[in-house]
Amino acid sequence: MGIKERPISSAAFKRAEQVIPGGVDSPVRALRSVGTTPLFVKEASGAYVKDIDDNIYIDFCMSWGVFILGHSNVQVRQKAIEAIGRGSSYGIPTTAETELAEAVRRAIPSMERLRFVNSGTEATMSAIRVARGYTGRDILVKFEGCYHGHADHLLVSAGSAVANIGTASSAGVPKSFTQHTVCLPYNDTEVLERYFEENGDKVAAVIIEPVACNMGVVVPDDRFLHAVRRVTNEKGALLIFDEVITGFRLAYGGAQERFGIVPDLTTVGKIVGGGFPAAAFGGRRDVMAVLAPDGPVYQAGTLAGNPVAMAAGIETLRQVSRQGFYEELERRSEKFIERLKRVIDGKGIQLNHCGSMFTLFFTDQPVRNFADAKKADQERFARYFQNMLERGIYVSPSQFEGNFISESHTDEILDYVLKSIKESIE
């Protein structure tokens, strides 16, 4: 499987640059950090995407973790088509919203009450507003390298594509907007405990990716994650699990099921919309009661609970809830990971993984936090990315992102990927 030149994609990119800043609607898609021209996709199916030059790639980005079933799942697509036939948006309630909310709550019981929005950024922004409204406090604690969307007060030492911007935040964000955001090092229990001992009674909430996915995949130390739950309980702060990526990915009940920790609020996205723009935030019944129209915290959205996204989400959650789904995905992922460890052994590469998510860091040192991740060799990663692309494999195009295995990534596909990784790093 080899990839030809991409003249049509190159022309499409030049055209896009004339009307879209940077030629893309999300910075990482520009592929600047890996030194190549963006792909422009024509279609996708299963584990594959096809660009407008008719090159076919095995996809490990999977719309940044959305397609756990694979691209263009037949049943999900059919449910979306049926929903479109009834009308694409109403701005009026539908029973589909309630049905999907019930499915989410069955999977994640800590989300006793939840509300749908259109993006992960909206979900985290809204959850934080609820936490502040409930506690009457202002300070938000986040962790270096954890990305929670592009809301002004969250762009403090964020990961994801922001990691490639040469500052800790973003231009256009007044300092006053971030004065109540405190950023602590990820996986550092001592710093966390010391901060809460001195300031815990002022903290409204701690927001955390229970498994970091936006500085690359970084798994929390067991002691650290439990310490986050303990100090928030002790000081009356709320714990927000940002499971926009890990929700329905690491288990049916997300990271909180996998690690046995119950947060006060949770955000989910990606998988929950079945490939359409949808996310949700929710949590304890008494906390969510502060939302209007019942309480004083305002939040709204014209397209929230979009009927097409709800239909796709309902079908997606129906499929991932079937018996044995996660066990098989875990088996296939673990088999791949164990073989990948042997491929990279002695090559100065670190493999971080959790469930069906993984990242290769081009460094000979363990990666436990954002400072470690930033030491990885980005030029070497860029060469690796281009080598993989030439072999027809599209890995997530940043050293600071995760890769995702789906139900559609068969053992045969993964065999070819392992062979290509070996060739690409050598």
VONUFI-681132 format. One line per field, with one value per residue (C-alpha): chain; residue in one letter; z, y, x; residue number from 0. Coordinates in steps of 0.25 Angstrom, whole numbers, plus 2048, in hexadecimal, padded with zeros to 3 digits. Example, Ala and Ser with C-alpha at 12.3 -4.5 7.8 and 13.67 -1.06 7.14 Angstrom:
BEGIN
ch: c(A | A) .
aa: c(a | s) .
z: c(81F | 81D) .
y: c(7EE | 7FC) .
x: c(831 | 837) .
i: c(0 | 1) .
! end
This chain:
BEGIN
ch: c(A | A | A | A | A | A | A | A | A | A | A | A | A | A | A | A | A | A | A | A | A | A | A | A | A | A | A | A | A | A | A | A | A | A | A | A | A | A | A | A | A | A | A | A | A | A | A | A | A | A | A | A | A | A | A | A | A | A | A | A | A | A | A | A | A | A | A | A | A | A | A | A | A | A | A | A | A | A | A | A | A | A | A | A | A | A | A | A | A | A | A | A | A | A | A | A | A | A | A | A | A | A | A | A | A | A | A | A | A | A | A | A | A | A | A | A | A | A | A | A | A | A | A | A | A | A | A | A | A | A | A | A | A | A | A | A | A | A | A | A | A | A | A | A | A | A | A | A | A | A | A | A | A | A | A | A | A | A | A | A | A | A | A | A | A | A | A | A | A | A | A | A | A | A | A | A | A | A | A | A | A | A | A | A | A | A | A | A | A | A | A | A | A | A | A | A | A | A | A | A | A | A | A | A | A | A | A | A | A | A | A | A | A | A | A | A | A | A | A | A | A | A | A | A | A | A | A | A | A | A | A | A | A | A | A | A | A | A | A | A | A | A | A | A | A | A | A | A | A | A | A | A | A | A | A | A | A | A | A | A | A | A | A | A | A | A | A | A | A | A | A | A | A | A | A | A | A | A | A | A | A | A | A | A | A | A | A | A | A | A | A | A | A | A | A | A | A | A | A | A | A | A | A | A | A | A | A | A | A | A | A | A | A | A | A | A | A | A | A | A | A | A | A | A | A | A | A | A | A | A | A | A | A | A | A | A | A | A | A | A | A | A | A | A | A | A | A | A | A | A | A | A | A | A | A | A | A | A | A | A | A | A | A | A | A | A | A | A | A | A | A | A | A | A | A | A | A | A | A | A | A | A | A | A | A | A | A | A | A | A | A | A | A | A | A | A | A | A | A | A | A | A | A | A | A | A | A | A | A | A | A | A | A | A | A | A | A | A | A | A | A | A | A | A | A | A) .
aa: c(m | g | i | k | e | r | p | i | s | s | a | a | f | k | r | a | e | q | v | i | p | g | g | v | d | s | p | v | r | a | l | r | s | v | g | t | t | p | l | f | v | k | e | a | s | g | a | y | v | k | d | i | d | d | n | i | y | i | d | f | c | m | s | w | g | v | f | i | l | g | h | s | n | v | q | v | r | q | k | a | i | e | a | i | g | r | g | s | s | y | g | i | p | t | t | a | e | t | e | l | a | e | a | v | r | r | a | i | p | s | m | e | r | l | r | f | v | n | s | g | t | e | a | t | m | s | a | i | r | v | a | r | g | y | t | g | r | d | i | l | v | k | f | e | g | c | y | h | g | h | a | d | h | l | l | v | s | a | g | s | a | v | a | n | i | g | t | a | s | s | a | g | v | p | k | s | f | t | q | h | t | v | c | l | p | y | n | d | t | e | v | l | e | r | y | f | e | e | n | g | d | k | v | a | a | v | i | i | e | p | v | a | c | n | m | g | v | v | v | p | d | d | r | f | l | h | a | v | r | r | v | t | n | e | k | g | a | l | l | i | f | d | e | v | i | t | g | f | r | l | a | y | g | g | a | q | e | r | f | g | i | v | p | d | l | t | t | v | g | k | i | v | g | g | g | f | p | a | a | a | f | g | g | r | r | d | v | m | a | v | l | a | p | d | g | p | v | y | q | a | g | t | l | a | g | n | p | v | a | m | a | a | g | i | e | t | l | r | q | v | s | r | q | g | f | y | e | e | l | e | r | r | s | e | k | f | i | e | r | l | k | r | v | i | d | g | k | g | i | q | l | n | h | c | g | s | m | f | t | l | f | f | t | d | q | p | v | r | n | f | a | d | a | k | k | a | d | q | e | r | f | a | r | y | f | q | n | m | l | e | r | g | i | y | v | s | p | s | q | f | e | g | n | f | i | s | e | s | h | t | d | e | i | l | d | y | v | l | k | s | i | k | e | s | i | e) .
z: c(800 | 7FB | 7FA | 7ED | 7ED | 7F1 | 7E7 | 7E8 | 7F7 | 7F6 | 7EC | 7F6 | 801 | 7FA | 7F6 | 805 | 80A | 802 | 80A | 817 | 821 | 81F | 815 | 820 | 82B | 836 | 836 | 838 | 82A | 823 | 825 | 827 | 833 | 82A | 81E | 813 | 80C | 812 | 80D | 808 | 80A | 800 | 808 | 813 | 817 | 822 | 825 | 818 | 813 | 804 | 800 | 7F4 | 7EC | 7EE | 7F8 | 803 | 811 | 81E | 827 | 836 | 839 | 837 | 837 | 844 | 84B | 846 | 83E | 848 | 83E | 832 | 827 | 821 | 829 | 821 | 82D | 832 | 824 | 822 | 82F | 82C | 81E | 824 | 82D | 822 | 81B | 827 | 827 | 82B | 836 | 83E | 84A | 851 | 85A | 854 | 85B | 855 | 85F | 86A | 865 | 862 | 870 | 877 | 86F | 874 | 882 | 881 | 87D | 886 | 893 | 899 | 88E | 895 | 88D | 880 | 875 | 867 | 85F | 852 | 855 | 860 | 862 | 865 | 86F | 877 | 877 | 87C | 887 | 88C | 88D | 894 | 89E | 8A1 | 8A2 | 8AC | 8B5 | 8B4 | 8B2 | 8A7 | 8A6 | 89C | 89C | 890 | 88C | 883 | 875 | 877 | 86C | 86F | 863 | 85F | 869 | 86D | 87C | 878 | 86E | 879 | 877 | 86E | 866 | 858 | 84C | 857 | 85B | 84E | 850 | 857 | 863 | 86E | 86A | 85E | 858 | 85A | 868 | 873 | 87F | 887 | 881 | 886 | 894 | 89A | 893 | 89A | 893 | 89A | 895 | 891 | 899 | 8A4 | 8B1 | 8BA | 8B3 | 8B2 | 8C1 | 8C5 | 8BC | 8C2 | 8D0 | 8CE | 8C5 | 8C4 | 8CA | 8BF | 8B4 | 8AC | 8A4 | 89F | 890 | 88B | 87F | 888 | 87D | 876 | 867 | 862 | 866 | 860 | 868 | 876 | 881 | 88F | 89B | 8A3 | 8AF | 8A8 | 8A3 | 8B0 | 8B7 | 8AD | 8B2 | 8C1 | 8C1 | 8BA | 8C4 | 8D0 | 8CB | 8C5 | 8B7 | 8AC | 8A3 | 894 | 88B | 87D | 876 | 868 | 863 | 86D | 86F | 868 | 864 | 86F | 874 | 872 | 87F | 87B | 883 | 890 | 88E | 88B | 897 | 8A1 | 8A4 | 8A4 | 8A0 | 8A3 | 895 | 888 | 879 | 86D | 85F | 852 | 853 | 859 | 84C | 843 | 839 | 83A | 843 | 851 | 85F | 86D | 87B | 887 | 895 | 8A3 | 8A3 | 8AE | 8A6 | 899 | 89F | 89F | 890 | 88A | 889 | 897 | 89C | 89A | 891 | 882 | 877 | 869 | 85B | 84E | 848 | 856 | 855 | 846 | 842 | 837 | 841 | 84C | 842 | 83F | 84D | 852 | 847 | 84B | 859 | 856 | 84E | 859 | 864 | 85E | 866 | 863 | 85B | 864 | 868 | 859 | 856 | 862 | 85E | 850 | 856 | 860 | 855 | 84D | 858 | 85D | 84F | 84D | 85A | 853 | 846 | 84E | 858 | 858 | 84E | 858 | 858 | 863 | 861 | 86A | 869 | 870 | 86A | 85B | 85C | 85A | 857 | 852 | 859 | 852 | 85F | 867 | 874 | 87A | 878 | 884 | 882 | 878 | 87B | 878 | 86B | 866 | 867 | 85C | 84E | 845 | 839 | 83A | 83C | 82F | 827 | 82D | 82A | 81B | 81A | 81F | 816 | 80A | 80E | 80E | 81D | 823 | 832 | 83A | 835 | 842 | 84C | 856 | 852 | 853 | 849 | 84A | 846 | 842 | 840 | 831 | 833 | 831 | 835 | 826 | 826 | 833 | 82D | 822 | 82B | 834 | 827 | 823 | 830 | 830 | 823 | 826 | 833 | 82C) .
y: c(800 | 80D | 81B | 823 | 832 | 83B | 846 | 848 | 849 | 853 | 85B | 85A | 85F | 86B | 86E | 86C | 876 | 881 | 881 | 879 | 87D | 874 | 86C | 864 | 864 | 85E | 861 | 853 | 850 | 859 | 84E | 859 | 853 | 846 | 84E | 849 | 84D | 84A | 83F | 843 | 837 | 832 | 827 | 81D | 80F | 805 | 808 | 80F | 81D | 821 | 82F | 837 | 831 | 823 | 81F | 816 | 816 | 80D | 818 | 818 | 826 | 822 | 830 | 832 | 825 | 827 | 81A | 80F | 806 | 80B | 815 | 815 | 80A | 805 | 805 | 812 | 818 | 813 | 819 | 826 | 826 | 822 | 82E | 838 | 833 | 838 | 845 | 849 | 853 | 859 | 861 | 859 | 84D | 83F | 831 | 82E | 837 | 830 | 822 | 825 | 82C | 81F | 817 | 820 | 81F | 810 | 810 | 81A | 81A | 826 | 82F | 82F | 83B | 840 | 849 | 849 | 853 | 853 | 852 | 84E | 85C | 860 | 854 | 857 | 866 | 863 | 859 | 863 | 86E | 864 | 861 | 870 | 872 | 867 | 869 | 879 | 878 | 87D | 875 | 86A | 860 | 85A | 852 | 855 | 84F | 84C | 852 | 855 | 85D | 86B | 873 | 87F | 87B | 86D | 871 | 870 | 866 | 85E | 852 | 84E | 857 | 863 | 85B | 860 | 86E | 875 | 87A | 874 | 879 | 881 | 88F | 896 | 891 | 89C | 898 | 89C | 890 | 886 | 88C | 882 | 876 | 86F | 865 | 85A | 84F | 842 | 836 | 83E | 83A | 842 | 84F | 84C | 849 | 855 | 85F | 859 | 85A | 869 | 86D | 862 | 869 | 873 | 869 | 867 | 85B | 853 | 84F | 843 | 83A | 82D | 828 | 833 | 832 | 840 | 840 | 832 | 827 | 828 | 81F | 824 | 81E | 816 | 81E | 82B | 829 | 825 | 831 | 83A | 834 | 834 | 843 | 848 | 840 | 845 | 854 | 854 | 856 | 84F | 845 | 846 | 83A | 83F | 832 | 838 | 82E | 823 | 822 | 815 | 813 | 80D | 806 | 807 | 80F | 817 | 819 | 81A | 80C | 807 | 80E | 80D | 81C | 824 | 832 | 83D | 842 | 83B | 840 | 836 | 839 | 832 | 824 | 829 | 830 | 824 | 82D | 839 | 846 | 842 | 842 | 842 | 847 | 841 | 83C | 83C | 840 | 84B | 851 | 851 | 857 | 865 | 865 | 86E | 86D | 866 | 86F | 87B | 876 | 879 | 870 | 86E | 86A | 86B | 85D | 856 | 848 | 848 | 83D | 837 | 837 | 831 | 826 | 823 | 823 | 81A | 80F | 811 | 80E | 803 | 7FC | 7FE | 7FA | 7EC | 7E0 | 7DE | 7EB | 7F1 | 7E4 | 7E1 | 7EF | 7EE | 7E0 | 7E6 | 7F2 | 7EB | 7E1 | 7ED | 7F4 | 7E8 | 7E6 | 7F5 | 7F5 | 7EB | 7F3 | 800 | 7F9 | 800 | 80A | 816 | 817 | 816 | 810 | 815 | 80E | 80C | 803 | 806 | 813 | 814 | 81E | 81C | 826 | 828 | 829 | 81F | 824 | 820 | 82A | 82D | 83B | 847 | 84B | 83D | 83D | 84A | 844 | 83A | 83C | 843 | 842 | 833 | 832 | 83A | 831 | 825 | 82B | 82D | 81F | 819 | 822 | 81D | 80F | 812 | 815 | 821 | 822 | 82E | 83A | 83F | 83A | 83F | 837 | 829 | 81E | 815 | 807 | 804 | 7F8 | 7F9 | 7F7 | 7E8 | 7E0 | 7E0 | 7EF | 7F0 | 7E6 | 7EF | 7FB | 7F4 | 7F1 | 800 | 805 | 7FD | 802 | 810 | 811 | 80A) .
x: c(800 | 807 | 802 | 803 | 805 | 7FA | 7F9 | 7EA | 7EB | 7F6 | 7ED | 7E1 | 7EA | 7EF | 7E0 | 7DC | 7E7 | 7E0 | 7D3 | 7D7 | 7E2 | 7ED | 7E5 | 7DF | 7D4 | 7DC | 7EB | 7F1 | 7EA | 7F4 | 7FF | 80A | 811 | 813 | 817 | 80D | 801 | 7F3 | 7EB | 7DD | 7D4 | 7CA | 7C4 | 7C6 | 7C2 | 7C6 | 7D5 | 7D7 | 7D7 | 7D8 | 7DE | 7DA | 7E6 | 7E0 | 7EB | 7E6 | 7EB | 7E9 | 7E4 | 7E9 | 7E4 | 7D5 | 7D0 | 7D8 | 7D2 | 7C3 | 7C2 | 7C4 | 7BB | 7C3 | 7BF | 7B1 | 7AB | 79F | 795 | 799 | 799 | 78B | 785 | 78B | 785 | 777 | 778 | 77C | 76F | 767 | 76E | 77C | 77A | 76E | 772 | 767 | 769 | 769 | 768 | 775 | 77C | 776 | 779 | 788 | 789 | 783 | 78D | 799 | 794 | 793 | 7A1 | 7A6 | 79D | 7A5 | 79E | 790 | 78C | 792 | 790 | 795 | 79D | 7A4 | 7B3 | 7BD | 7C1 | 7B2 | 7B1 | 7BD | 7BA | 7AC | 7B1 | 7BA | 7AF | 7A6 | 7B1 | 7B4 | 7A5 | 7A3 | 7AF | 7AF | 7BE | 7C6 | 7D3 | 7D5 | 7E0 | 7E5 | 7F2 | 7FD | 7FB | 7ED | 7E4 | 7D6 | 7D2 | 7D5 | 7CC | 7D5 | 7D6 | 7DB | 7E7 | 7F1 | 7FC | 7F3 | 7F7 | 7F2 | 7F6 | 7F8 | 804 | 80B | 808 | 814 | 80D | 805 | 7F8 | 7F3 | 7F3 | 7E6 | 7E3 | 7E4 | 7EC | 7DF | 7D8 | 7E2 | 7E4 | 7DB | 7E1 | 7ED | 7F5 | 7FC | 806 | 7FF | 803 | 809 | 801 | 80A | 808 | 7F9 | 7F8 | 800 | 7F8 | 7EB | 7F0 | 7F2 | 7E7 | 7DD | 7D2 | 7D2 | 7D1 | 7C4 | 7C9 | 7D4 | 7D3 | 7DB | 7DD | 7DD | 7E6 | 7ED | 7EB | 7EF | 7FE | 7FE | 7F9 | 7FE | 7F8 | 7F6 | 7FD | 7F3 | 7F7 | 7F5 | 7E7 | 7E2 | 7E9 | 7E1 | 7D4 | 7D8 | 7DD | 7D0 | 7C7 | 7CF | 7CE | 7C0 | 7C5 | 7BE | 7C6 | 7C3 | 7C8 | 7CA | 7C6 | 7C4 | 7CE | 7CE | 7BF | 7BA | 7C9 | 7D0 | 7C3 | 7B4 | 7B4 | 7C1 | 7CE | 7C5 | 7C1 | 7CF | 7D5 | 7CA | 7C9 | 7BC | 7BD | 7B2 | 7B1 | 7B5 | 7B6 | 7B5 | 7B6 | 7BC | 7B6 | 7A9 | 7A4 | 7A7 | 7AF | 7A6 | 7A9 | 7A4 | 7A9 | 7A3 | 7A6 | 7A0 | 7A1 | 79B | 78C | 78E | 79A | 792 | 786 | 78D | 78B | 780 | 774 | 775 | 780 | 789 | 794 | 790 | 794 | 78E | 790 | 787 | 78C | 78E | 788 | 787 | 77E | 788 | 794 | 78A | 786 | 795 | 799 | 78E | 792 | 7A0 | 79E | 795 | 7A0 | 7AB | 7A3 | 7A1 | 7A8 | 7B6 | 7B9 | 7C3 | 7C9 | 7CC | 7D1 | 7DA | 7E0 | 7E3 | 7E9 | 7F2 | 7F7 | 7FB | 801 | 80A | 80F | 812 | 81A | 823 | 824 | 829 | 832 | 83F | 83B | 83A | 82B | 821 | 813 | 808 | 7FB | 7ED | 7E3 | 7E1 | 7E9 | 7F8 | 803 | 812 | 81B | 829 | 831 | 839 | 832 | 825 | 819 | 811 | 80D | 80E | 81C | 820 | 818 | 81E | 82C | 828 | 82F | 824 | 82D | 82F | 820 | 81E | 827 | 81F | 812 | 816 | 81C | 80F | 807 | 80F | 80B | 7FC | 7FA | 7F5 | 7F9 | 7F5 | 7FD | 803 | 80D | 803 | 7F7 | 7F2 | 7EF | 7E2 | 7DF | 7D1 | 7C9 | 7CC | 7DB | 7DC | 7E8 | 7EC | 7EC | 7F4 | 7FE | 801 | 802 | 80C | 815 | 814 | 817 | 824 | 828 | 824 | 82D | 839) .
i: c(0 | 1 | 2 | 3 | 4 | 5 | 6 | 7 | 8 | 9 | 10 | 11 | 12 | 13 | 14 | 15 | 16 | 17 | 18 | 19 | 20 | 21 | 22 | 23 | 24 | 25 | 26 | 27 | 28 | 29 | 30 | 31 | 32 | 33 | 34 | 35 | 36 | 37 | 38 | 39 | 40 | 41 | 42 | 43 | 44 | 45 | 46 | 47 | 48 | 49 | 50 | 51 | 52 | 53 | 54 | 55 | 56 | 57 | 58 | 59 | 60 | 61 | 62 | 63 | 64 | 65 | 66 | 67 | 68 | 69 | 70 | 71 | 72 | 73 | 74 | 75 | 76 | 77 | 78 | 79 | 80 | 81 | 82 | 83 | 84 | 85 | 86 | 87 | 88 | 89 | 90 | 91 | 92 | 93 | 94 | 95 | 96 | 97 | 98 | 99 | 100 | 101 | 102 | 103 | 104 | 105 | 106 | 107 | 108 | 109 | 110 | 111 | 112 | 113 | 114 | 115 | 116 | 117 | 118 | 119 | 120 | 121 | 122 | 123 | 124 | 125 | 126 | 127 | 128 | 129 | 130 | 131 | 132 | 133 | 134 | 135 | 136 | 137 | 138 | 139 | 140 | 141 | 142 | 143 | 144 | 145 | 146 | 147 | 148 | 149 | 150 | 151 | 152 | 153 | 154 | 155 | 156 | 157 | 158 | 159 | 160 | 161 | 162 | 163 | 164 | 165 | 166 | 167 | 168 | 169 | 170 | 171 | 172 | 173 | 174 | 175 | 176 | 177 | 178 | 179 | 180 | 181 | 182 | 183 | 184 | 185 | 186 | 187 | 188 | 189 | 190 | 191 | 192 | 193 | 194 | 195 | 196 | 197 | 198 | 199 | 200 | 201 | 202 | 203 | 204 | 205 | 206 | 207 | 208 | 209 | 210 | 211 | 212 | 213 | 214 | 215 | 216 | 217 | 218 | 219 | 220 | 221 | 222 | 223 | 224 | 225 | 226 | 227 | 228 | 229 | 230 | 231 | 232 | 233 | 234 | 235 | 236 | 237 | 238 | 239 | 240 | 241 | 242 | 243 | 244 | 245 | 246 | 247 | 248 | 249 | 250 | 251 | 252 | 253 | 254 | 255 | 256 | 257 | 258 | 259 | 260 | 261 | 262 | 263 | 264 | 265 | 266 | 267 | 268 | 269 | 270 | 271 | 272 | 273 | 274 | 275 | 276 | 277 | 278 | 279 | 280 | 281 | 282 | 283 | 284 | 285 | 286 | 287 | 288 | 289 | 290 | 291 | 292 | 293 | 294 | 295 | 296 | 297 | 298 | 299 | 300 | 301 | 302 | 303 | 304 | 305 | 306 | 307 | 308 | 309 | 310 | 311 | 312 | 313 | 314 | 315 | 316 | 317 | 318 | 319 | 320 | 321 | 322 | 323 | 324 | 325 | 326 | 327 | 328 | 329 | 330 | 331 | 332 | 333 | 334 | 335 | 336 | 337 | 338 | 339 | 340 | 341 | 342 | 343 | 344 | 345 | 346 | 347 | 348 | 349 | 350 | 351 | 352 | 353 | 354 | 355 | 356 | 357 | 358 | 359 | 360 | 361 | 362 | 363 | 364 | 365 | 366 | 367 | 368 | 369 | 370 | 371 | 372 | 373 | 374 | 375 | 376 | 377 | 378 | 379 | 380 | 381 | 382 | 383 | 384 | 385 | 386 | 387 | 388 | 389 | 390 | 391 | 392 | 393 | 394 | 395 | 396 | 397 | 398 | 399 | 400 | 401 | 402 | 403 | 404 | 405 | 406 | 407 | 408 | 409 | 410 | 411 | 412 | 413 | 414 | 415 | 416 | 417 | 418 | 419 | 420 | 421 | 422 | 423 | 424 | 425) .
! end
